[in-house]
Amino acid sequence: MKAEQLEDLDTSGEVLDFVRARRAAAAEADRDEMVAAVKYCGINTPTTDTEAAGHWFGDRSCALAGEGAPQVSESAVIEYAAALGRSTESAKRYLGECLELAHRLRKTWTRVRAGEVPGWAARRIASQTMKLPQSGAAWVDGQVAPAAGRIGPTALDRILNEAITRFDPEEAEQRRLDGLEGRRVDIDLDDLIDGQVCHARVHGVIDAADALDLQEALTTLAAQYRELGSLESLNVRRAKALGELARTQLTLTLDDSDGDSGGGLATPPGNGAQGRWSSVGEGRADVSRPPTRRVVLHVHLSADAVQGYGDGIARVETMLGKRDRLVTFEQLTEWCEGAQVTVQPVLDLHETLMSTGYQPAGRLREQVVGNNPTCVFPFCHRRARTSDLDHIEPWRDDGGGGETTTENLAPLCRTHHRAKTHLGWTYTMLIPGEYLWTSPQGRTYHRGPDGSSPLDPPRDTPSP
């Protein structure tokens, strides 16, 4: 049944039959794509030891799956990723899972090809077995293949843990030791609210004695907030107290001596109001220090905002973690209150800047990163601040190449910098922030502020 016939359906049963048919077609397409991925990797597997070894100045091989699975040309992986609209890392994971199934989880792979196990369920299993030796992967395959389409995460973890214990005892012992080092504190910045009152979730596992000390400190500071006139709830005052501890308790001064006694623990000076002490090894640590918070903000403002107009919204990068965020000026003020703030000169992103040598000067680098927050390769999202700045027209020491200017620089992550320099990818800057890429196979892509898109239609292929 074709999609355009959906409007002609009159009963709920007909609609359900339509949905089931479409889901079956989607599952079949998913299987075909996985089989094609394995075929593609086979075509692009290095055929000699020299090719498999690879080197920096040319194509290299990638070990995408576990021990015993074939390696794949890095250039082929990058081409595959762009053609399917994936990031290179996403393509590596997908191809690796398909190879893992085809070469190390053969029983599960047979059921996938027969349509008995959904592709997504099989790939979930494959993603967890890549670090196992071949014998361990084969054992897991025998355990999970009969129920691969129905096994849940808990049962899968149990089987994998048993496989590690059976076939990789060193890894099992390391996991046990790692479990003894389970103390941690996590600060989740992903829930920050753009432009509003920001909050973050803090959770962790700490030593019981440290937990009691922290509990007492928060209780004491929360009470002091109330004595100073705070009308906020106890929970809010405790949360503010934790922030105050983070800003002021930043230095440990160890003292292992005990005057003339020749050793022992120093006596903590004063009382709780003057400073808190906690044991560190065999000494004591005085952790009462003045605020030392330092704020580094990369703030992007429109021309109207710089002149005092507009909606009072700024885009801030790097401080909040992985992604840029929109914040109000009031939020910026709160972050900077009581902190050491360094203000850099205003940078015009539309100005043409130039450096005389190969390396871009600081303002030029900041401008290029400001215009391009991520790597400019199609479908790549790696941060520009951790990427290389590439000369679109290559630089030459004799002065015959491209210049180090705003119009000839773009950020490329290390993988895609190699793809452009050594693997046959080329690109041009259409206007600042927009690029036209051509792959070694002649496919073209547009990369701009709104994302990436292929410019050529899919090529004709033989009917299945």
GUPAMAR-799679 format. One line per field, with one value per residue (C-alpha): residue in one letter; x, z, y. Coordinates in Angstrom, 3 decimals. Example, Ala and Ser with C-alpha at 12.3 -4.5 7.8 and 13.67 -1.06 7.14 Angstrom:
<lumbas>
vomar	[A | S] $
east	[12.300 | 13.670] $
up	[7.800 | 7.140] $
north	[-4.500 | -1.060] $
</lumbas>
This chain:
<lumbas>
vomar	[M | K | A | E | Q | L | E | D | L | D | T | S | G | E | V | L | D | F | V | R | A | R | R | A | A | A | A | E | A | D | R | D | E | M | V | A | A | V | K | Y | C | G | I | N | T | P | T | T | D | T | E | A | A | G | H | W | F | G | D | R | S | C | A | L | A | G | E | G | A | P | Q | V | S | E | S | A | V | I | E | Y | A | A | A | L | G | R | S | T | E | S | A | K | R | Y | L | G | E | C | L | E | L | A | H | R | L | R | K | T | W | T | R | V | R | A | G | E | V | P | G | W | A | A | R | R | I | A | S | Q | T | M | K | L | P | Q | S | G | A | A | W | V | D | G | Q | V | A | P | A | A | G | R | I | G | P | T | A | L | D | R | I | L | N | E | A | I | T | R | F | D | P | E | E | A | E | Q | R | R | L | D | G | L | E | G | R | R | V | D | I | D | L | D | D | L | I | D | G | Q | V | C | H | A | R | V | H | G | V | I | D | A | A | D | A | L | D | L | Q | E | A | L | T | T | L | A | A | Q | Y | R | E | L | G | S | L | E | S | L | N | V | R | R | A | K | A | L | G | E | L | A | R | T | Q | L | T | L | T | L | D | D | S | D | G | D | S | G | G | G | L | A | T | P | P | G | N | G | A | Q | G | R | W | S | S | V | G | E | G | R | A | D | V | S | R | P | P | T | R | R | V | V | L | H | V | H | L | S | A | D | A | V | Q | G | Y | G | D | G | I | A | R | V | E | T | M | L | G | K | R | D | R | L | V | T | F | E | Q | L | T | E | W | C | E | G | A | Q | V | T | V | Q | P | V | L | D | L | H | E | T | L | M | S | T | G | Y | Q | P | A | G | R | L | R | E | Q | V | V | G | N | N | P | T | C | V | F | P | F | C | H | R | R | A | R | T | S | D | L | D | H | I | E | P | W | R | D | D | G | G | G | G | E | T | T | T | E | N | L | A | P | L | C | R | T | H | H | R | A | K | T | H | L | G | W | T | Y | T | M | L | I | P | G | E | Y | L | W | T | S | P | Q | G | R | T | Y | H | R | G | P | D | G | S | S | P | L | D | P | P | R | D | T | P | S | P] $
east	[0.000 | 1.444 | 1.543 | -0.684 | -3.467 | -3.620 | -6.230 | -8.546 | -8.650 | -11.976 | -11.753 | -9.439 | -8.521 | -7.360 | -5.246 | -3.627 | -2.881 | -1.289 | 0.910 | 2.001 | 2.906 | 4.962 | 6.778 | 7.579 | 8.947 | 11.050 | 12.453 | 13.339 | 15.041 | 17.006 | 18.226 | 19.181 | 21.161 | 23.045 | 23.889 | 25.006 | 27.188 | 28.992 | 29.390 | 30.766 | 33.302 | 34.367 | 35.016 | 37.083 | 39.097 | 42.893 | 44.350 | 47.993 | 49.807 | 51.157 | 47.692 | 46.362 | 49.084 | 48.309 | 50.226 | 49.593 | 50.134 | 47.525 | 44.684 | 44.677 | 42.718 | 40.196 | 39.485 | 35.755 | 34.730 | 36.295 | 39.232 | 39.044 | 36.771 | 38.290 | 39.552 | 38.185 | 39.748 | 39.364 | 38.678 | 35.820 | 34.313 | 34.343 | 32.764 | 30.082 | 29.266 | 28.774 | 26.724 | 24.296 | 24.164 | 25.939 | 28.843 | 32.055 | 31.931 | 28.325 | 29.259 | 32.154 | 29.802 | 27.191 | 29.678 | 31.444 | 28.210 | 27.378 | 30.879 | 30.666 | 27.464 | 28.656 | 32.051 | 31.804 | 28.090 | 27.240 | 24.207 | 22.556 | 23.474 | 21.801 | 18.574 | 18.807 | 19.113 | 16.180 | 14.016 | 13.673 | 15.558 | 15.193 | 18.358 | 18.312 | 18.158 | 21.072 | 23.182 | 22.556 | 24.060 | 26.984 | 27.856 | 28.515 | 30.692 | 33.455 | 35.956 | 35.573 | 38.022 | 36.695 | 35.874 | 33.935 | 31.953 | 31.100 | 29.893 | 27.684 | 26.349 | 25.302 | 23.586 | 21.656 | 20.898 | 17.770 | 16.205 | 18.059 | 14.880 | 13.441 | 16.397 | 16.386 | 19.281 | 19.450 | 19.675 | 22.197 | 24.395 | 24.295 | 25.410 | 28.156 | 29.478 | 29.576 | 31.415 | 34.017 | 34.557 | 34.886 | 37.010 | 38.780 | 39.634 | 42.068 | 39.277 | 36.979 | 39.544 | 40.041 | 36.294 | 36.294 | 39.068 | 37.304 | 34.229 | 36.252 | 36.974 | 33.318 | 33.314 | 32.359 | 30.521 | 28.695 | 27.470 | 24.966 | 24.985 | 22.596 | 19.470 | 20.427 | 17.498 | 18.274 | 17.777 | 16.109 | 17.172 | 19.785 | 20.081 | 22.177 | 21.817 | 24.592 | 24.736 | 27.426 | 28.839 | 31.294 | 32.935 | 30.556 | 32.739 | 32.900 | 29.129 | 28.616 | 30.983 | 29.221 | 25.835 | 26.996 | 28.554 | 25.398 | 23.223 | 25.476 | 25.663 | 21.920 | 21.268 | 23.639 | 21.728 | 18.527 | 20.191 | 21.289 | 17.676 | 17.107 | 13.443 | 14.170 | 13.287 | 15.720 | 16.331 | 17.214 | 19.525 | 21.318 | 21.780 | 23.221 | 25.509 | 26.995 | 27.782 | 29.436 | 31.608 | 32.589 | 33.684 | 35.637 | 37.078 | 39.689 | 43.070 | 44.381 | 47.203 | 48.675 | 50.438 | 52.005 | 53.969 | 52.952 | 55.271 | 57.956 | 56.268 | 57.847 | 54.679 | 50.964 | 48.073 | 48.049 | 45.278 | 42.704 | 42.687 | 39.580 | 36.054 | 33.599 | 32.953 | 36.647 | 37.355 | 36.631 | 39.226 | 39.155 | 41.652 | 43.875 | 46.071 | 47.870 | 47.614 | 44.977 | 43.784 | 42.745 | 40.250 | 39.049 | 40.183 | 38.849 | 36.864 | 39.008 | 36.392 | 37.521 | 34.995 | 35.875 | 32.944 | 32.750 | 29.689 | 28.158 | 26.027 | 24.297 | 25.234 | 21.984 | 22.782 | 26.252 | 24.565 | 22.048 | 19.055 | 17.270 | 15.881 | 18.781 | 19.684 | 23.240 | 24.704 | 27.354 | 29.735 | 32.133 | 31.108 | 28.029 | 29.642 | 28.973 | 26.508 | 26.025 | 23.254 | 21.032 | 21.094 | 19.795 | 22.052 | 20.764 | 22.113 | 25.494 | 25.562 | 24.873 | 27.667 | 30.181 | 29.247 | 32.173 | 34.425 | 37.609 | 36.400 | 38.640 | 37.055 | 38.575 | 38.169 | 34.967 | 35.518 | 33.742 | 32.955 | 32.508 | 35.895 | 38.642 | 41.679 | 45.088 | 48.215 | 51.567 | 52.703 | 51.221 | 49.674 | 46.638 | 46.945 | 44.637 | 41.976 | 41.887 | 41.445 | 38.666 | 36.931 | 37.059 | 35.731 | 33.031 | 31.834 | 32.054 | 31.230 | 31.910 | 34.059 | 32.782 | 32.957 | 29.526 | 27.517 | 30.368 | 29.563 | 32.929 | 33.689 | 35.729 | 37.762 | 39.279 | 39.765 | 42.560 | 42.297 | 42.739 | 43.976 | 41.294 | 43.839 | 46.964 | 49.685 | 53.128 | 56.367 | 57.441 | 54.394 | 52.746 | 49.847 | 46.822 | 47.079 | 46.268 | 43.130 | 39.492 | 38.525 | 40.950 | 40.554 | 37.998 | 37.952 | 38.331 | 38.573 | 41.699 | 39.960 | 38.474 | 41.617 | 43.378 | 40.540 | 41.014 | 44.807 | 45.543 | 42.367 | 41.056 | 38.293 | 38.172 | 36.105 | 35.632 | 34.174 | 31.063 | 30.658 | 31.932 | 30.196 | 29.066 | 31.120 | 30.869 | 32.515 | 33.396 | 34.219 | 36.809 | 33.899 | 32.580 | 29.623 | 28.951 | 27.648 | 26.679 | 27.641 | 26.198 | 24.868 | 21.682 | 23.500 | 24.619 | 22.839 | 23.818 | 23.551 | 23.411 | 20.505 | 21.025 | 22.565 | 20.753 | 21.409 | 20.410 | 17.060 | 17.375] $
up	[0.000 | -0.993 | 1.309 | -0.956 | -0.420 | 3.301 | 2.738 | 1.154 | 4.232 | 6.068 | 8.932 | 11.898 | 10.749 | 7.368 | 9.079 | 11.343 | 8.353 | 6.635 | 9.677 | 9.998 | 6.317 | 6.594 | 9.688 | 7.925 | 4.972 | 7.328 | 9.059 | 5.686 | 4.632 | 7.915 | 7.246 | 3.689 | 4.940 | 7.459 | 4.800 | 2.488 | 5.267 | 5.664 | 1.873 | 1.774 | 4.494 | 2.606 | -0.535 | 1.458 | 3.594 | 3.223 | 1.276 | 2.414 | 5.702 | 4.524 | 3.754 | 7.041 | 9.018 | 7.428 | 8.152 | 9.009 | 5.537 | 3.720 | 4.137 | 7.246 | 8.393 | 11.238 | 13.631 | 14.039 | 15.616 | 17.938 | 17.550 | 14.315 | 12.402 | 9.284 | 9.361 | 7.073 | 5.171 | 7.050 | 3.782 | 3.045 | 6.503 | 6.002 | 2.537 | 3.942 | 6.787 | 4.520 | 1.950 | 4.649 | 6.530 | 9.617 | 11.629 | 11.137 | 14.715 | 14.270 | 11.047 | 12.801 | 15.491 | 12.997 | 10.671 | 13.675 | 15.009 | 11.596 | 11.288 | 14.832 | 13.945 | 10.587 | 11.791 | 15.548 | 16.337 | 13.406 | 14.944 | 15.769 | 12.324 | 10.651 | 12.517 | 11.542 | 7.863 | 8.167 | 9.565 | 12.962 | 14.981 | 14.548 | 13.385 | 16.238 | 18.844 | 17.253 | 17.042 | 20.739 | 21.541 | 19.159 | 20.737 | 24.050 | 22.837 | 20.930 | 23.800 | 24.378 | 22.879 | 19.976 | 22.210 | 24.572 | 21.743 | 20.359 | 23.800 | 24.161 | 20.662 | 21.644 | 24.774 | 23.245 | 19.675 | 20.566 | 22.339 | 20.678 | 19.763 | 23.290 | 25.665 | 27.888 | 29.110 | 32.522 | 31.119 | 28.511 | 31.187 | 33.202 | 30.207 | 29.316 | 32.880 | 32.924 | 29.591 | 30.914 | 33.999 | 31.896 | 29.016 | 30.237 | 33.932 | 33.902 | 32.793 | 35.417 | 38.146 | 36.894 | 37.040 | 40.623 | 41.544 | 39.734 | 41.812 | 44.954 | 43.544 | 43.104 | 44.952 | 42.620 | 42.301 | 39.067 | 38.045 | 35.198 | 33.099 | 30.443 | 32.319 | 32.480 | 31.417 | 28.613 | 29.543 | 32.867 | 36.422 | 35.863 | 37.937 | 37.667 | 39.245 | 41.572 | 42.646 | 43.726 | 46.187 | 48.854 | 51.997 | 54.969 | 57.140 | 54.370 | 53.994 | 57.712 | 57.527 | 54.435 | 56.083 | 59.126 | 56.997 | 54.911 | 58.013 | 59.706 | 56.693 | 56.031 | 59.606 | 59.150 | 56.028 | 58.106 | 60.894 | 58.278 | 57.250 | 54.430 | 53.976 | 51.565 | 52.335 | 54.072 | 50.847 | 48.947 | 51.751 | 51.796 | 48.022 | 48.278 | 51.070 | 48.788 | 46.222 | 48.910 | 49.919 | 46.279 | 45.916 | 49.145 | 50.161 | 47.447 | 49.177 | 51.474 | 53.887 | 55.276 | 58.647 | 59.711 | 62.645 | 66.264 | 67.621 | 69.871 | 70.145 | 66.944 | 65.133 | 65.326 | 64.239 | 64.469 | 66.564 | 64.417 | 65.199 | 66.300 | 66.183 | 63.416 | 62.725 | 62.034 | 59.859 | 59.341 | 59.394 | 58.070 | 58.194 | 55.159 | 55.560 | 58.854 | 58.809 | 58.971 | 56.219 | 56.779 | 53.998 | 54.877 | 52.134 | 50.450 | 47.216 | 44.189 | 41.500 | 38.015 | 35.205 | 31.534 | 29.248 | 25.463 | 24.865 | 21.434 | 21.048 | 18.124 | 17.072 | 18.607 | 21.934 | 22.012 | 21.624 | 24.363 | 22.240 | 21.632 | 23.919 | 26.359 | 25.282 | 24.703 | 23.462 | 25.766 | 24.873 | 26.797 | 30.364 | 30.300 | 28.892 | 25.521 | 23.863 | 23.450 | 25.548 | 25.415 | 28.659 | 29.934 | 30.975 | 34.527 | 34.487 | 33.252 | 36.079 | 38.657 | 37.287 | 37.429 | 40.871 | 43.249 | 40.596 | 38.863 | 35.422 | 32.415 | 29.588 | 26.139 | 23.360 | 21.335 | 18.254 | 14.989 | 13.305 | 9.928 | 9.875 | 7.643 | 9.775 | 8.672 | 10.202 | 8.476 | 9.317 | 9.206 | 12.700 | 13.094 | 15.788 | 18.805 | 17.490 | 14.103 | 15.744 | 17.967 | 14.934 | 12.925 | 15.906 | 16.485 | 12.903 | 12.962 | 16.370 | 15.082 | 12.546 | 9.093 | 7.538 | 6.482 | 9.416 | 11.934 | 15.281 | 17.067 | 18.847 | 16.884 | 19.963 | 20.074 | 16.288 | 13.926 | 11.852 | 8.244 | 5.348 | 2.696 | 0.014 | 1.390 | 2.918 | 1.326 | 2.918 | -0.298 | -0.206 | -3.227 | -1.323 | 0.604 | 3.187 | 6.891 | 6.734 | 7.728 | 4.198 | 4.043 | 7.451 | 8.783 | 11.797 | 11.042 | 13.641 | 13.348 | 11.420 | 8.796 | 8.606 | 7.497 | 5.071 | 3.384 | 3.421 | 2.523 | 1.512 | -1.478 | 0.045 | -1.211 | -0.230 | -0.887 | 1.203 | -0.482 | 2.105 | 5.686 | 7.474 | 4.319 | 2.455 | -0.583 | -0.159 | -2.783 | -1.819 | -3.532 | -5.316 | -6.646 | -4.283 | -3.212 | 0.084 | 1.395 | 4.964 | 6.524 | 9.781 | 9.431 | 8.975 | 6.132 | 3.027 | -0.048 | -3.337 | -5.703 | -5.817 | -4.969 | -7.861 | -9.728 | -8.320 | -9.496 | -8.252 | -5.285] $
north	[0.000 | 3.392 | 6.387 | 8.477 | 5.914 | 6.717 | 9.421 | 6.839 | 4.594 | 4.665 | 2.151 | 1.770 | -1.739 | -0.429 | 2.242 | -0.357 | -2.588 | 0.396 | 1.142 | -2.500 | -2.629 | 0.543 | -0.727 | -3.991 | -2.030 | 0.117 | -2.982 | -4.491 | -1.258 | -1.251 | -4.796 | -3.893 | -0.913 | -3.071 | -5.685 | -2.886 | -1.448 | -4.786 | -4.985 | -1.448 | -2.241 | -5.371 | -3.362 | -0.847 | -3.270 | -2.841 | -5.755 | -5.590 | -5.182 | -1.816 | -0.515 | -1.836 | -0.082 | 3.283 | 6.459 | 10.089 | 11.544 | 9.483 | 7.059 | 4.845 | 1.867 | 1.980 | -0.889 | -0.331 | -3.647 | -6.211 | -8.567 | -10.569 | -8.183 | -6.552 | -3.007 | -0.292 | 2.597 | 5.878 | 7.703 | 5.290 | 5.882 | 9.669 | 9.330 | 6.993 | 9.379 | 12.385 | 10.453 | 9.289 | 12.603 | 11.250 | 12.598 | 10.623 | 9.303 | 8.172 | 6.378 | 4.632 | 3.339 | 2.154 | 0.429 | -1.095 | -2.581 | -4.072 | -5.570 | -6.931 | -8.754 | -10.070 | -11.327 | -12.006 | -12.482 | -14.711 | -16.460 | -13.159 | -11.818 | -14.800 | -14.053 | -10.373 | -11.239 | -13.642 | -10.842 | -12.537 | -9.889 | -6.110 | -4.404 | -1.892 | -4.677 | -6.549 | -3.380 | -2.713 | -6.112 | -5.585 | -2.241 | -4.052 | -6.951 | -5.159 | -5.219 | -8.949 | -11.448 | -13.506 | -16.471 | -14.219 | -12.622 | -16.083 | -17.199 | -14.108 | -14.745 | -18.252 | -16.938 | -14.051 | -15.182 | -17.226 | -14.214 | -11.332 | -9.467 | -9.677 | -9.431 | -6.354 | -4.204 | -5.877 | -9.408 | -8.269 | -6.687 | -9.905 | -11.974 | -9.503 | -9.418 | -13.218 | -13.212 | -10.784 | -12.944 | -16.110 | -14.849 | -11.720 | -12.166 | -9.237 | -6.914 | -8.410 | -7.734 | -4.192 | -3.620 | -4.854 | -2.431 | 0.385 | -0.366 | 0.338 | 3.787 | 4.550 | 7.846 | 10.667 | 13.947 | 14.789 | 18.220 | 18.012 | 21.196 | 19.885 | 20.999 | 24.660 | 26.834 | 29.296 | 32.917 | 32.166 | 31.379 | 28.696 | 25.570 | 22.405 | 18.970 | 17.792 | 14.156 | 11.757 | 9.250 | 10.452 | 9.143 | 8.920 | 11.174 | 13.764 | 13.550 | 14.281 | 17.259 | 18.591 | 18.160 | 20.130 | 22.869 | 23.352 | 23.401 | 25.971 | 28.281 | 27.989 | 29.089 | 32.035 | 33.119 | 33.139 | 35.159 | 37.691 | 38.205 | 35.705 | 34.790 | 31.934 | 28.333 | 25.990 | 24.072 | 27.245 | 28.431 | 25.066 | 25.207 | 28.721 | 27.527 | 24.866 | 27.541 | 29.652 | 26.702 | 26.184 | 29.804 | 30.163 | 26.787 | 26.326 | 25.933 | 23.184 | 24.091 | 20.875 | 20.787 | 17.495 | 18.915 | 19.280 | 21.935 | 20.420 | 17.064 | 15.838 | 14.829 | 14.371 | 16.519 | 20.266 | 21.764 | 23.550 | 27.261 | 29.060 | 27.774 | 26.951 | 30.627 | 31.275 | 28.271 | 24.596 | 21.840 | 18.295 | 15.479 | 14.872 | 11.824 | 12.358 | 16.138 | 18.817 | 21.100 | 24.699 | 25.325 | 28.821 | 31.190 | 34.341 | 34.050 | 33.275 | 32.638 | 33.615 | 33.925 | 33.539 | 34.292 | 34.316 | 36.504 | 37.102 | 40.241 | 41.867 | 45.386 | 46.667 | 45.026 | 46.610 | 50.022 | 49.286 | 48.294 | 45.019 | 42.340 | 42.039 | 38.510 | 37.293 | 34.007 | 32.582 | 29.764 | 27.469 | 28.379 | 26.176 | 23.066 | 21.496 | 23.866 | 27.586 | 29.068 | 32.127 | 34.092 | 37.408 | 40.255 | 39.741 | 36.172 | 37.388 | 39.918 | 37.180 | 34.969 | 37.804 | 39.124 | 38.830 | 37.285 | 38.294 | 39.387 | 40.029 | 42.016 | 41.549 | 44.129 | 43.969 | 41.798 | 42.622 | 39.290 | 41.006 | 42.751 | 41.314 | 40.444 | 39.178 | 37.618 | 37.821 | 34.280 | 30.780 | 30.876 | 33.182 | 35.833 | 35.739 | 38.161 | 36.414 | 33.011 | 34.340 | 35.836 | 32.589 | 30.603 | 33.220 | 32.888 | 29.076 | 27.525 | 23.970 | 22.137 | 23.164 | 19.673 | 18.355 | 16.960 | 17.428 | 19.050 | 19.083 | 22.340 | 24.887 | 25.859 | 22.384 | 22.169 | 23.182 | 26.356 | 25.272 | 27.404 | 26.790 | 27.678 | 25.965 | 28.122 | 28.077 | 29.230 | 30.966 | 33.217 | 31.619 | 30.079 | 31.228 | 33.968 | 33.787 | 35.916 | 35.895 | 34.824 | 31.875 | 30.204 | 27.728 | 25.363 | 21.652 | 18.901 | 16.763 | 13.952 | 16.248 | 18.359 | 15.167 | 14.418 | 17.784 | 17.738 | 14.105 | 12.237 | 14.181 | 16.331 | 19.950 | 22.959 | 26.650 | 29.456 | 30.869 | 33.629 | 33.697 | 30.826 | 28.960 | 26.339 | 24.105 | 20.689 | 18.070 | 14.479 | 12.229 | 10.499 | 13.802 | 14.272 | 17.856 | 19.242 | 22.641 | 23.514 | 26.658 | 28.098 | 26.036 | 22.714 | 20.465 | 19.230 | 17.197 | 19.073 | 16.109 | 13.607 | 9.929 | 8.041 | 5.282 | 1.800 | -1.670 | -2.936 | -5.373] $
</lumbas>
